[in-house]
């Protein structure tokens, strides 16, 4: 009894006429009545024709059709969120998690938006945005002699979130515009011992 396995091993080169040279092979095994096995391996270079639109070179890419995107619609991967709780001075217990950070503008001010997803009743989740003003950070940097790090800026935004939990009743209905600026940055940093 003889068994044949056909295989291709590796892509080597693209020829001048758009053909690919591939190492192809055939393995044959023969089993005798005594159970003795003999194996033969035959290799050869094969030439495979490639369509014009798949050819490499002169701005061409291997895996896309010209004029199309490689990944036209990639959804945002869902991250595992660490839900935390905060017992506010208003008597509510909030559940929240950090959602995203992005550069933003509010009016004529530029800065960073920190978005937290918050729930009061564990049923409905709503976003709370904290805008950290870039000018306030620069003013503090001038007084302190160093820049505010990204971790410290995140901590300031989180302290502003806690301050809103403690001061604003019915946060779910109001969803206020929370800002860290020159008026409250120093006080928030003092809470962090910075």
C-alpha positions in Angstrom: 0.0 0.0 0.0 1.4 3.4 -1.0 0.3 6.7 0.6 1.0 10.1 -1.1 1.1 13.4 0.7 1.3 16.6 -1.4 2.7 19.7 0.3 4.0 23.2 -0.4 6.6 24.5 1.9 7.5 28.2 1.4 6.9 31.2 -0.8 10.2 32.2 -2.4 10.2 34.7 -5.2 8.0 36.5 -7.6 9.0 36.0 -11.1 9.2 38.7 -13.8 6.0 37.6 -15.4 4.0 37.5 -12.2 4.5 33.9 -11.4 5.4 32.7 -7.9 8.1 30.1 -7.4 7.0 27.8 -4.6 8.8 24.7 -3.2 6.3 21.9 -3.8 6.8 18.3 -2.9 5.4 14.8 -2.7 6.0 12.3 0.1 5.2 8.7 -0.5 5.2 6.0 2.1 5.0 2.3 1.4 4.0 -0.3 3.9 4.9 -4.0 3.3 3.1 -7.0 4.7 5.8 -7.3 7.3 5.1 -3.8 8.6 8.3 -2.3 7.1 7.9 1.3 6.0 9.9 3.0 3.3 9.6 6.8 2.7 10.5 8.7 -0.4 10.5 12.5 -0.6 10.4 14.3 -4.0 10.7 18.0 -4.2 10.4 20.4 -7.1 9.9 24.1 -7.7 6.4 24.9 -9.0 5.4 28.0 -10.8 2.0 29.5 -9.9 0.4 32.2 -12.0 -0.7 35.3 -10.1 -3.5 37.6 -11.2 -2.4 41.1 -12.2 -4.2 42.8 -9.2 -2.3 40.6 -6.7 1.2 41.3 -8.0 3.7 43.0 -5.8 5.6 46.1 -6.8 5.0 49.6 -7.9 2.6 50.4 -5.0 0.9 47.1 -5.1 0.2 45.0 -2.0 -0.3 41.3 -1.9 -3.5 40.9 0.2 -5.8 43.7 -1.1 -7.6 44.7 -4.2 -6.4 48.1 -5.5 -8.6 50.9 -4.2 -9.9 49.0 -1.2 -9.0 49.1 2.4 -7.2 46.3 4.1 -9.5 46.4 7.2 -12.4 48.5 6.2 -14.5 48.0 9.3 -12.8 47.0 12.4 -14.8 47.3 15.6 -13.3 48.6 18.8 -12.3 45.6 20.9 -14.2 45.3 24.2 -11.9 45.6 27.2 -12.5 43.9 30.5 -13.6 46.7 32.8 -12.8 46.8 36.5 -16.0 48.2 38.2 -15.3 50.1 41.4 -17.7 51.5 44.0 -17.7 54.8 45.8 -19.9 55.7 48.7 -20.7 59.4 48.3 -21.4 62.0 51.0 -24.9 62.4 49.3 -25.8 58.9 50.5 -25.6 57.3 47.0 -23.3 54.4 46.2 -21.9 54.8 42.7 -20.4 52.1 40.6 -18.0 53.4 38.0 -15.3 52.4 35.6 -12.8 54.3 33.4 -13.8 54.2 29.8 -11.5 56.3 27.7 -9.2 59.3 27.5 -8.9 61.6 24.5 -7.6 65.0 23.6 -10.4 67.6 23.4 -11.3 71.2 23.0 -14.0 73.1 25.0 -14.6 76.5 23.6 -11.2 78.1 23.1 -9.5 75.8 25.6 -7.6 72.6 24.8 -7.1 69.7 27.2 -7.8 66.1 27.9 -11.2 64.5 28.4 -11.4 61.6 30.8 -14.6 59.6 30.4 -16.0 57.4 33.2 -19.1 55.2 32.9 -21.2 55.6 36.1 -24.2 53.8 37.5 -26.3 54.5 40.5 -28.8 51.6 40.3 -26.7 49.0 38.5 -29.2 49.1 35.7 -28.4 52.2 33.7 -24.9 53.4 32.9 -24.2 57.0 31.8 -21.0 58.8 30.8 -19.4 61.4 33.0 -16.7 63.5 31.3 -14.0 65.4 33.2 -12.1 68.0 31.1 -8.6 68.7 32.4 -7.6 72.1 31.0 -4.2 72.2 29.4 -3.6 75.8 30.5 -4.2 75.0 34.1 -1.6 72.2 33.9 0.9 74.5 32.3 0.3 77.2 35.0 0.8 74.6 37.7 4.0 73.3 35.9 5.4 76.9 35.9 4.9 77.2 39.7 6.0 73.6 40.6 9.0 73.5 38.2 7.9 70.3 36.6 5.1 69.0 34.3 2.1 67.1 35.5 2.6 63.4 34.4 -0.2 61.5 32.7 -0.8 59.4 35.8 -1.1 62.5 37.9 -3.5 64.1 35.5 -5.6 60.9 35.5 -5.6 61.0 39.4 -6.7 64.7 39.3 -9.6 63.8 37.0 -10.6 60.9 39.3 -10.5 63.2 42.3 -12.8 65.6 40.4 -15.2 62.7 39.8 -15.3 61.9 43.5 -15.9 65.6 44.3 -18.9 65.5 41.9 -20.2 62.3 43.6 -20.0 64.0 47.0 -21.5 67.4 46.0 -24.1 66.7 43.3 -27.3 64.9 44.2 -29.1 63.3 41.3 -26.0 63.0 39.2 -27.7 60.6 36.8 -30.3 63.2 35.8 -28.0 66.2 35.5 -24.8 64.8 34.1 -22.8 68.0 34.7 -19.9 69.4 32.8 -17.0 68.7 35.1 -13.8 70.7 34.6 -10.4 70.8 36.2 -9.0 74.3 35.7 -7.0 77.0 37.7 -9.8 77.4 40.2 -9.7 73.8 41.5 -6.5 72.1 40.3 -4.4 73.2 43.3 -7.0 71.8 45.8 -7.3 68.5 44.0 -3.5 68.1 43.9 -3.3 68.8 47.7 -5.7 65.9 48.2 -3.1 63.7 46.4 -0.2 65.2 48.4 1.3 66.7 45.2 
